[in-house]
């Protein structure tokens, strides 16, 4: 049955006091966000009972109605009904300004780290896909390109390095933009870390044994910062404060020239002599930890992947996944692969889709059955798990057990076969291409682990995901629909 977006908009507006009670409306990827004059009007139970609505909640002073991927169409209908619209907004704009607390500061740091890296996903995806194609076509798999052929070298090295070698420059821009600093200076700061002269010194140090160079007469460690994350991530917040300082003291008529110059003059020794080396050490330590979790084997690796894959979607709902996601992306950028967080997160998505598919197979009432199939397809094709979570998991709470068990079994299988991902892939079914660069065996077991997570989640949901009362109610509704 086709979704009646007009009816959804009408019923939602009626439940929140009509269009006259809505001061403005926006939407993100899955939610209709309403600013209300009288916040006492909405009744959560009534709104959640509207067909086509997956859930509702207050967040950041807004009343958010969770609808799914058709939310832009519902939003458009709401505008036609007289609501003042503000267009689409970022999915994560749920925060309010709060007094300083250690928890708040930690959240701000985490927000800075994750958003700085996540905004570069298009670069990482495109660059890594070129290498994936090279591996697929190269001697390790289809053997259509020789290892020394121009096509193989173009895709495997040239185009891949265009994305990852210059990562400090890209991150300098992204991090500065997140903080409100000059993105151009952020890019230049990243460029300082991978300038050819520094790379030449690092290369010659391997032969001469030198460990430092001199910047303003201050010793600076010789490290290669290409493809790194933490060095520039540590430098940009300091640059932001230095830039703000010079903006205050430099006269306006001189600011265009001297604010960027003085900012960089200060940041060059601060970065090369202190912050970048610290970031390099921290990056190495993080890589060791992440490698240990994914590659140690035995109980450590098994437990890590099982727990993350089983409970990943709950972490997503609370925002705690950002911690692990930041670690996983950092590991991918630094080491070029990850055998823990990114693998487990991908498997968890398959388990979520499997839960919705299992519900589709078990339920009989036509509308609910079709909705659950839609939830599964919205994840498989669109890469969005929220409809399955809210529309299926939180409606039939037992079904969540299927998602957890499926994720755990898939995670255990991936740990046993040491599945590794090499690409920050798409969040839909195409995410499995991240396994290709590890060869045929890695790709095969990555796909098998993912499909097992889907199948186990579907089976557990089918057999144990519903109470007797829910099944009886579903059967009655299906029988009534036939009359």
N, C-alpha and C positions, 0 to 999 in steps of 0.2 A: 504494500500500500504506500502510495506517495505521501511524503511528509507535507502537511498543510502548514506552511510557515506563517501564513496570515492568521490562522486560528491560534497558533502558539503565541504570536505577538499579542493578539486580542486578549487571550486568557491570562497571560502574564501581566499585562497592563491592568486588567481588571482586578487582579489579585494584589497589586501594589498601590491601589487607590486611583487608578486611571492615569491618563497622560498628564492631567493637570497636577498630579502629585510628583511627577518626574521633572526635576530641574534640567537634567541633561542625561544623555545616554552615550555610551561608547561600547566597543566590543574588542576582544582580543581573539585568539585563535579558536577558543571554545566557549567563551563566556560573554553574556550580555551584562554590561556593567551599568547600573542605574544609580544616579544620585537623587535621593528622595527628599522632599520637603518634610513630610511627616514620616519618620522612620519607625513609628509604632504600627503602621498599617500592615506591612507584609506578614502573611502567615506561612511559615516554612512548609508546613504539612500540606496546605492547599496548593502551593506552587509546585512542590515536588510531585504532586499527584497529577499535574498537567501532562497529557501525553506529548512526548517530545522533549520534556524537561528532565535532565538527569540529576539535578540537585540544585541547592541554593545556599548561600552563606553570606555573612557580612565580612568584609575585608577592606581595610583602609578607608573606612567611612562610606564605602559603596555597597550596594546590594547586588551581589553577583549571581546571576542565574546561569547555571551550567547547561548548555544546550548541545554542544558538539560542533562538528565541522560545518553544519548548515547555519551557524550563528550569524554570518553576514547577511543571509537572506531574511532571517527573523528580524535582525536589526533594521534592515531596509523597510520591512513591513511596519515596524514600530514607528519609524520616521514618517511614513505615510499616514499613520494614525495620530500625528500631531506632536510627537516627541521631538525635543530639540537635540539633534545629534552632534557628536564630536568626532565621528569617524572611528578608525581602528587605532588601538594603542598596543604598546608592548605587553607581552604576556605577564611580565614580572612586575608591573607597576602597581604593587599592592601596599607599598609602605607609607608610613606617616613619619614626620619628624618627631623624634623622641629625645628626652634628656639623655645625656651621655651616661652610658653604663659599660662595664667590661663586656657584657654580652652583646650590647649594641655595637661596640667597637669591633668585636670579633666578627659580627655579621657584616659590618661594613668592609672589613678586610677581605672576607670571603667573597662578598659581592664584587669587589674590585678585581680580585683574581679571576673569578669565573667569567665575569662579563668581558674582561680584557681578552681572554683566550677564546671564548665562545664566539665573539664577533668575527674571529678569523677562520671560522669553520669553512666558509666557501673556498678560501685559499688552500687550507689543508686537504679538503675533499678533492679539489681538482688536481692538485699536485700529486697526491697519493694515488688517485685513479690512473694517472699516466703510468706510474710505476707498476700498478696492478696489471694493467694491460701488457706491459713489457714482460712481466713474469708469466702471464698467461700465454703469450705468444712466443716466449723464449725457450731455450733448450731444456729448462726444467719441467715444462708441461707440454704444450703443443708442438714445440720445436719448429716453429715456422720462421723465427728470426734467430740468426746466429748471434752469439754473445758479443761479437765484434762488428755486427752490422750497424749501419747508420740509423736504421729505425729503432733498434734495441737501445742504442746509446742515447738517442734523442729522448725516448720515453722514459728510460730507466734512470738516466743521470741528468741530462740537461733540463728537461721540464720539471722533474721532481725537485732538483736543487733550486730552480727558480722560485719555488714556494717555500721550501724548508731552510735553505741556506740563509736567506735574508729574513728569517723569522724575527730577529731582534729589531729590525726596522719596522716590520709590520706591527709587532707588539708595542713598540715605542709609540706609534701612532694611536693604536687602540687604547693602550693604558692611559695616555695623556688625555684622550677624548673622554674616557670614563671619569677622570678627575676634574676636568675643566681646565687643564693646562693646554699649552700650545701643542697641537698634534704635530706641527712641522718640527718643533724642537724635539719632541719625542722621537720622531723619525731620525733626526740628526744624531740624537744620543745613541740610538740603535746602530746607526751607521758608524759611529766612533768605535763601537765594540767589534765590528767586522771589517774595518777599513783594510785595504790591501797591505798597507805598511805594517799594521799589527799582525796580520796573517803571515807576512813574510818573516817577521821576527819570531813568531811561534814556530814556523817551519824550520828556520835556521837553528833555533834553540834545541831542536831534536838532535842536531849534529854537534853543536858546540857544548851542549850541556848547560847553557844559561837558563836561569829560572826567572829572572826579572829584567825589566828595562827601567828607564827613568822618565817620569813625567813631572815637569817643574822641579826636577832634582829629587823627587820623591820616588822610592822604589815601587814598581807596579808589577804584579805577577804576570807572567806570560801564559795566558790561557787562550784557547780557541773558543770564541763565543758564538760561532756560527751555529744555527739550529738550536740555540739555547732559549730558555724561557725565563728562569728566575733572575739572572743578572740584570736585564733591563727592567723587569717587573719591580725589582728593589730600587732601581735608580730613579724611575719616573716620579714616584711620590716626593722624593727629595727635590727633584728638579721643579716640581709644581710649587713647592714652598719657596724655593730660591727665586723663581720667576715672579711670584706674588710679591716678594720683598722688593725686588728691583722695580716692579711696576709702581710701588708706593713712593719710592725715593727718587726715581729718575723723572725729570721734568717731561711733560707731555711732548714738547717739541723735539726731544731727543729720544723718546721711548722707542720709536720704530727701529732705530739702529742699535741703541745701547742696551735695551732690555734683553733681547735675544743673545747679543754678544756677551754681556756680562754673565747671563745665566749659564751659557755654555762654558765660559771661561772658568767658572766655579765648578761646574759639574764634571768637567773632564778629569781633573785629579780625583775628585770624590768618587767618581765611577770607576776609573781604571785602577786606582790604588786601594780602594776599600770595598765599595758595594758590589761591583761586578765579581771580584774574586770570592767574596762571601757567598754570592749567589751561585757561583760555580761549585763551591764546596757543598752547599745545601742541595743543589741539583744532583750532585753525585751521590750524596747520602740518600736522597729520596729515591733515586734510581736503584740503589742497592736494596732498599726496603721493598720497593715495588717488585723488583726482579725476584727477591726472596719469596714474596707472597705467591707469585705466579709460577715460579720455576723450582722452588726448593723440593717440591714433591712431598709425598706422605701426608701426614695429618694437617700440616700448616696450609699447604696449597688447597687440599680438599676442603678444609673448613672455611677458608677464605672465600672460595668460589661458591660453595653451597649456601653460606649465609647471605652473601651479597645478592646472588641470583634469586634466592627465596624471598628476600625482604626488600628488594630494590624499589618496587613501586610504592611501598609504604614510606620509604625514605624520600621519594619524589614528592609525595603529598605533603610532607612536613618541610621540604626544602633542604633536608640534611644530605640529599644526594649530591649537592653542590661540592661538598668536601671531597667525596670520592671522585666525582667527575673532574674536579680540578687536578687531583693527583693523577688520574688516568690520562687526561689530555697532556699534562706535563711529561708523563712517561713516554707517551707516543711521540711528542715533539723532540724529546731529548734522546731517547733510545731508538725511536723508529718502530717500536712495537710494544704491545702490552699483553700480558697473559692473565691479568686479574680483573681489574675493574671494568674495562671496556668489554671484555668477553662476557663477564657475568651480567652486566647491564643489558647487553643485546639478547642474551638467553632469557632474561626476565621478561623482556617484551614479548617474545614468542609464547611464554607461559601465559601472559595476560590475554593475548589473542586466543590461545587455546581455551582458556576459561570461558570466554564469550562464545566460542564455537561449540563447546560442550553444552552450554545453555541452549543454544540454537537447536542442537540435536535432541535435547530432552523435552523442551517445552512444546506444547501443541497449539496454544492460542495463536492465531495467525499474526496479529500485530506485534505481540511480544516476541514471537519466534523471529519475525523479520527484523525487529529492532536489534536483537542479539546478533544476528548475522551481520547487520550493518555495523555494530560495534566492532566485530572481528575484522571486517573489511576496512574500516576506518583506520585500524592499526596496520594491517598487512599492506594496504596500498598507500594510505595517507601518513602512517607513522605516528598516529596520535592514540595514546592508550587511555586517556581520560574518559572517553565515552564508555569503554569496557569497564573501567573501574567503578564509575558512578552509576552507570546504567544497569550493569549486571552485578558486579561485586558487592556494592553497598545496598543493592536492592535485595539480593539473595546472599546473605552474609556467609553461608556455608560454601558458596562458590569460591570465595577467596582462598579456601583451603586448597582448591585445585590449582590456583595460581602459585601458591607457596610451594606445594609439593612438586609441581611441574618444574618450577625454577630450580628447586633444590636438586632434583634428579638430573636435569640438564647441566647444572653447574658441576655436579660430581663427575659426570661423564667428561665434560670439558677439562676438568682438573686431571682426571686419570690419563687422558691422551695429550695433556699439555697443549691445548689449543691456544693459538696466539693470533691476535688481530694486528694488522699493520696499517689500517686505514681508519680514520674517524669517519665511519660510513654513514649512510642514510639511516634514519630511524624506522624506515619501513623494511619490507622483506629484502630489499637490496643491500641491507647492512651486511649480509653474508659475504659480499665481495671483499670485505676486510680480511678474510681468511686466505684469499687467493695467493698473496705474496709469500706465504709460508710453504707453498708447494701443494701438490695434489693431496698428500696425506693430511696436511693441516686443514685444507679446504674441506675435504670429505668429512673429517671428524667434527669440524666446526658446524657444518650443515646438519650432520647427524645429531649432534648435541642439541642444536636449536629445534629440530623437528621432534626429537624425543621430549623436550620441554613442552612443546605445543601439544603433542599427543597425550602425554601423561596428565597435563592440566585439563584437557578436554575430557579424558576418561574419568578422572576423579570428580570433576564437576558433574558429569552425566550421572554417575552412580551415587554420589554423596552430596551434591551441591544444593539440594533442596529438601525442605521439610515435607512431611506428609501433607500438612495443611496447604502448603504452597502448590504442591502437585495436584491436590484435589481441586483447589481454586482454579488452577490453570485448565484442568480437564473440563470443569464446569463452563468456563468461559469459552473454550473451544467448541463444546457441544452447543452452547447457546448461539454461537456465531453461525452454526450450520442450519439453525431453524429458520 
